[in-house]
Amino acid sequence: MTAGPGDTTQTEATTTASAGEAQHGAKGKKNLRGDIEGLRAIAVGTVLIYHVGIPFMPGGFVGVDIFFVISGFLITSLLLREAAKSGRISIADFYARRARRLLPAASVVLIATAIAGWFILPGQDRANLGIDVITATFYVVNWGLAFRSVDYLAEDAAPSSLQHYWSLSVEEQFYVVWPLIIILGLFLARRSRMRPKPLLFGMLALIAAASLGYSIVHTASDPATAYFYTTTRVWELAIGALLAFLVVRLASLPRGVAEAIAGLGLLLVLWSAFFLDGKTPWPGSWALAPTVGAALIIAAGCASQGTVTARLLSLKPMVWIGGLSYAIYLWHWPLIILTKAAYPEVRIRHLVVVGILSILLAWLTKHLVEDPIRFHPGLSAKASRGLLFGGASMLVTALLGTAVWATVPKLDEDARVKGATTLVADEKSDPWTVRKDLDEVLTTSGEVTPDPAVAAEDVPKYYDDDCQVQPGDSEVDTTCVYGDKDGDKTIAMLGDSKMGQWFPAVVAIAEAEGWRVELYLKSACSFTYDGAKEDCEEFGKNTVKHFEEEGAPDVALVSQGSNSTDELQSGIGDAVKDLQAQDSDVVLLADSPRPGEEQVYTCVEENPEDYSACAFPAEGDGRDGRGSEVLEAAAKDTQAPFVDLNEWICPPGKECAPVIGDTLVYRQGSHVTASYIRTLTPMLYRALAAEDLTSKDSSEITVDDVP
């Protein structure tokens, strides 16, 4: 808390209070702003329609951005009113009010989702659910989701049933900082004898401008993580917050001007919902349309509630939905996701019923949980009581999330596995061939390593070291070195996560050979000069430039999982040729087989008596792998060896098996588990020996050479 001079008169404070009075659930209705309640209804309605899957509103996700503007305006209006009346901001009172307002409904939905999800979701999704309950409890789930959206965890991954809590996390993170900024501004104003409101307005405007600029840049380079980042969204809340400083001036707008800007705002909001879609880079500059539209509607409403737009938004059904909007938002998403998980063939018409159910649950939650707790005289009498209630609520949900997470089996990274080695027909032969009697080694039931519940965690250890350059970053990381770091020979791994999945085998070979291993891996990026995203192409060029300056590797392994195009083939070929010109022996490694849309590990968990039900067709990309065609073509163009080990992942036959030698083959999407890759070490070792790249002869490499 701090004190400071106020330059806001009592009249201005009253005007601010009236203009900002739209706290849904407020007991007093006299100053309720119907236009803001109606705008809330549009926001939650567009989100609900979009998530249900009704096709005529492809931009329904903009409802979240509208909510940000509304929240920024309302909360800042309350803070400014408090500062104007007393010259201070009570942090304890502010957070106590937020706890009573947000936590009752949020906690109920978290508890219900955790319990229902434990019964409905497969193992790996239960593990994520437990983590998401914990991170949602502490309002940091958006950062967890941003991390999970990266590469190997993103491929064909099911959305979290608590994914929608990301927006609440962004809001609350903003409101951790924003009152402190106001307090700082009041302190600086008192010390410098400046007027507080202009100073605070300027500080917030700078924050908004910086956030918008960052949002545009980050969205262009990495939209997957930009969507969830707080720093890319602050400007949306700040737009509403800035409006709160202008209430008195906006109140004097002529009726005609208010009518025009309100209409324009509504058009911008509706245009965004109907004409933007999931392909629009978001948030970035496109998010200006719905946020500015929402701001215009709020601004016009400060002057008049009699505009056509305000009257439409103030219709009783709109105000009623607006009053339930918070609870509707909380309930609708887990209901939809859990319904889809329980009934994969669910149709849109069924999801519409689920959406209606979310409205009913919202009404019950508001009247049985939200309002009774929010306006409880005992809890609202003292800030300490509200804070104590908030802490207890968060403790309960955090413990429940921990309990859900704890029920999921844990990964044993050192488990002994046989996997691909069981496919060898004659261990003494050279070369090895795949055995004919596959029925003896294609596991169809029983214990599996890794457990399907933790298959998605069975990844190469370099992920723990952040040794995969993320989207948007094109700089080379030279610190990712493994094997014998002082070895006389260096082997480099170049490509995306489909190359990186071979890390356990490559490191094992390097340790046997005394090699140094260097990683030049980038999420979702081929090693190429052309045919990929700009940051991918730049990374490829920077990698080769690094080799020119510091010395090229003796051996370079290249693989990738992108679709084949002429540009990509040419780009990979050019990059490989530049490596060869530096006397590197380049080997192109086929992309791994690609399952269908269903996660293999989920299917295995659901079919414990017959894993063969999870086999997928071997034709097409099945056995060959989506990225193999362009790699094989580039190998032919550069006369580099092309190594295809896919017969050891998907043995000859019409289908690819999900479990071989008691070892689960796949984790997320088409990525092979680190456990199974370890069993492919002898096969890769022999392939490199066949190219005279190792000190050992092929015949010296046995099935026992598994790390």
Secondary structure as the mmCIF struct_conf table of DSSP 4:
data_model
#
loop_
_struct_conf.conf_type_id
_struct_conf.id
_struct_conf.beg_label_comp_id
_struct_conf.beg_label_asym_id
_struct_conf.beg_label_seq_id
_struct_conf.end_label_comp_id
_struct_conf.end_label_asym_id
_struct_conf.end_label_seq_id
STRN STRN1 ALA A 3 ALA A 3
HELX_RH_AL_P HELX_RH_AL_P1 GLN A 10 GLY A 20
TURN_TY1_P TURN_TY1_P1 HIS A 24 GLY A 25
BEND BEND1 LYS A 27 LYS A 27
TURN_TY1_P TURN_TY1_P2 LYS A 30 ASN A 31
HELX_RH_AL_P HELX_RH_AL_P2 GLY A 34 VAL A 52
TURN_TY1_P TURN_TY1_P3 GLY A 53 GLY A 53
TURN_TY1_P TURN_TY1_P4 PRO A 55 PHE A 56
TURN_TY1_P TURN_TY1_P5 PRO A 58 PHE A 61
HELX_RH_AL_P HELX_RH_AL_P3 VAL A 62 SER A 86
BEND BEND2 GLY A 87 GLY A 87
STRN STRN2 ARG A 88 ARG A 88
HELX_RH_AL_P HELX_RH_AL_P4 ILE A 91 ILE A 120
BEND BEND3 LEU A 121 LEU A 121
HELX_RH_AL_P HELX_RH_AL_P5 GLY A 123 THR A 137
TURN_TY1_P TURN_TY1_P6 PHE A 138 TYR A 139
HELX_RH_AL_P HELX_RH_AL_P6 VAL A 141 ARG A 148
TURN_TY1_P TURN_TY1_P7 SER A 149 SER A 149
BEND BEND4 VAL A 150 VAL A 150
HELX_RH_3T_P HELX_RH_3T_P1 ASP A 151 LEU A 153
TURN_TY1_P TURN_TY1_P8 ALA A 154 ASP A 156
HELX_LH_PP_P HELX_LH_PP_P1 ALA A 157 SER A 160
TURN_TY1_P TURN_TY1_P9 SER A 161 HIS A 164
HELX_RH_AL_P HELX_RH_AL_P7 TYR A 165 SER A 192
TURN_TY1_P TURN_TY1_P10 ARG A 193 ARG A 193
HELX_RH_AL_P HELX_RH_AL_P8 PRO A 196 SER A 221
HELX_RH_AL_P HELX_RH_AL_P9 PRO A 223 ALA A 226
TURN_TY1_P TURN_TY1_P11 TYR A 227 PHE A 228
BEND BEND5 THR A 230 THR A 230
TURN_TY1_P TURN_TY1_P12 THR A 231 ARG A 233
HELX_RH_AL_P HELX_RH_AL_P10 VAL A 234 PHE A 245
TURN_TY1_P TURN_TY1_P13 LEU A 246 LEU A 246
HELX_RH_AL_P HELX_RH_AL_P11 VAL A 247 ALA A 251
TURN_TY1_P TURN_TY1_P14 SER A 252 SER A 252
HELX_RH_AL_P HELX_RH_AL_P12 ARG A 255 PHE A 275
TURN_TY1_P TURN_TY1_P15 GLY A 278 LYS A 279
BEND BEND6 THR A 280 THR A 280
BEND BEND7 PRO A 283 PRO A 283
TURN_TY1_P TURN_TY1_P16 GLY A 284 GLY A 284
HELX_RH_3T_P HELX_RH_3T_P2 SER A 285 ALA A 287
HELX_RH_AL_P HELX_RH_AL_P13 LEU A 288 ALA A 303
BEND BEND8 GLN A 305 GLN A 305
BEND BEND9 THR A 307 THR A 307
HELX_RH_AL_P HELX_RH_AL_P14 VAL A 308 LEU A 313
TURN_TY1_P TURN_TY1_P17 SER A 314 SER A 314
BEND BEND10 LEU A 315 LEU A 315
HELX_RH_AL_P HELX_RH_AL_P15 LYS A 316 ALA A 342
TURN_TY1_P TURN_TY1_P18 PRO A 344 GLU A 345
HELX_RH_AL_P HELX_RH_AL_P16 ILE A 348 THR A 365
HELX_RH_PI_P HELX_RH_PI_P1 LYS A 366 GLU A 370
HELX_RH_AL_P HELX_RH_AL_P17 ASP A 371 ARG A 374
TURN_TY1_P TURN_TY1_P19 PHE A 375 PHE A 375
HELX_RH_AL_P HELX_RH_AL_P18 PRO A 377 ALA A 381
HELX_RH_AL_P HELX_RH_AL_P19 ALA A 383 ALA A 406
TURN_TY1_P TURN_TY1_P20 THR A 407 THR A 407
BEND BEND11 VAL A 408 VAL A 408
TURN_TY1_P TURN_TY1_P21 GLU A 413 ASP A 414
HELX_RH_3T_P HELX_RH_3T_P3 GLY A 419 LEU A 423
STRN STRN3 VAL A 424 VAL A 424
BEND BEND12 ALA A 425 ALA A 425
TURN_TY1_P TURN_TY1_P22 GLU A 427 LYS A 428
BEND BEND13 SER A 429 PRO A 431
STRN STRN4 VAL A 434 VAL A 434
BEND BEND14 LYS A 436 LYS A 436
HELX_RH_3T_P HELX_RH_3T_P4 LEU A 438 GLU A 440
TURN_TY1_P TURN_TY1_P23 VAL A 441 VAL A 441
STRN STRN5 LEU A 442 LEU A 442
BEND BEND15 SER A 445 GLY A 446
STRN STRN6 THR A 449 THR A 449
BEND BEND16 PRO A 450 PRO A 450
HELX_RH_3T_P HELX_RH_3T_P5 PRO A 452 GLU A 457
HELX_RH_3T_P HELX_RH_3T_P6 LYS A 461 ASP A 465
TURN_TY1_P TURN_TY1_P24 ASP A 466 ASP A 466
BEND BEND17 GLN A 468 GLN A 468
STRN STRN7 VAL A 469 VAL A 469
HELX_LH_PP_P HELX_LH_PP_P2 GLN A 470 GLN A 470
TURN_TY1_P TURN_TY1_P25 PRO A 471 GLY A 472
TURN_TY1_P TURN_TY1_P26 THR A 478 THR A 479
STRN STRN8 VAL A 481 GLY A 483
TURN_TY1_P TURN_TY1_P27 LYS A 485 ASP A 486
BEND BEND18 ASP A 488 ASP A 488
STRN STRN9 LYS A 489 GLY A 495
BEND BEND19 ASP A 496 ASP A 496
HELX_RH_AL_P HELX_RH_AL_P20 SER A 497 GLY A 500
TURN_TY1_P TURN_TY1_P28 GLN A 501 TRP A 502
HELX_RH_AL_P HELX_RH_AL_P21 PHE A 503 GLU A 513
TURN_TY1_P TURN_TY1_P29 GLY A 514 GLY A 514
STRN STRN10 TRP A 515 LEU A 521
STRN STRN11 LYS A 522 LYS A 522
TURN_TY1_P TURN_TY1_P30 SER A 523 ALA A 524
BEND BEND20 PHE A 527 PHE A 527
BEND BEND21 TYR A 529 ALA A 532
HELX_RH_AL_P HELX_RH_AL_P22 GLU A 534 GLU A 550
BEND BEND22 ASP A 554 ASP A 554
STRN STRN12 VAL A 555 SER A 559
HELX_LH_PP_P HELX_LH_PP_P3 SER A 562 SER A 564
HELX_RH_AL_P HELX_RH_AL_P23 ASP A 566 GLN A 580
TURN_TY1_P TURN_TY1_P31 ALA A 581 ASP A 583
STRN STRN13 ASP A 585 LEU A 589
HELX_LH_PP_P HELX_LH_PP_P4 ALA A 590 PRO A 593
BEND BEND23 GLU A 597 GLU A 598
HELX_RH_AL_P HELX_RH_AL_P24 VAL A 600 GLU A 606
TURN_TY1_P TURN_TY1_P32 PRO A 608 GLU A 609
HELX_RH_3T_P HELX_RH_3T_P7 TYR A 611 CYS A 614
STRN STRN14 PHE A 616 PRO A 617
TURN_TY1_P TURN_TY1_P33 GLU A 619 GLY A 620
HELX_RH_AL_P HELX_RH_AL_P25 ASP A 621 ASP A 624
TURN_TY1_P TURN_TY1_P34 ARG A 626 GLY A 627
HELX_RH_AL_P HELX_RH_AL_P26 SER A 628 THR A 638
TURN_TY1_P TURN_TY1_P35 GLN A 639 GLN A 639
STRN STRN15 PHE A 642 VAL A 643
HELX_RH_3T_P HELX_RH_3T_P8 ASN A 646 TRP A 648
TURN_TY1_P TURN_TY1_P36 ILE A 649 ILE A 649
BEND BEND24 CYS A 650 CYS A 650
BEND BEND25 PRO A 652 LYS A 654
STRN STRN16 GLU A 655 CYS A 656
BEND BEND26 PRO A 658 PRO A 658
STRN STRN17 VAL A 659 ILE A 660
TURN_TY1_P TURN_TY1_P37 GLY A 661 ASP A 662
STRN STRN18 THR A 663 LEU A 664
STRN STRN19 TYR A 666 TYR A 666
BEND BEND27 ARG A 667 GLN A 668
TURN_TY1_P TURN_TY1_P38 GLY A 669 SER A 670
HELX_LH_PP_P HELX_LH_PP_P5 HIS A 671 HIS A 671
STRN STRN20 VAL A 672 VAL A 672
HELX_LH_PP_P HELX_LH_PP_P6 THR A 673 THR A 673
HELX_RH_AL_P HELX_RH_AL_P27 ALA A 674 THR A 679
TURN_TY1_P TURN_TY1_P39 LEU A 680 LEU A 680
HELX_RH_AL_P HELX_RH_AL_P28 THR A 681 ALA A 690
TURN_TY1_P TURN_TY1_P40 GLU A 691 ASP A 692
BEND BEND28 THR A 694 LYS A 696
HELX_RH_3T_P HELX_RH_3T_P9 SER A 698 GLU A 700
TURN_TY1_P TURN_TY1_P41 VAL A 703 ASP A 704
#
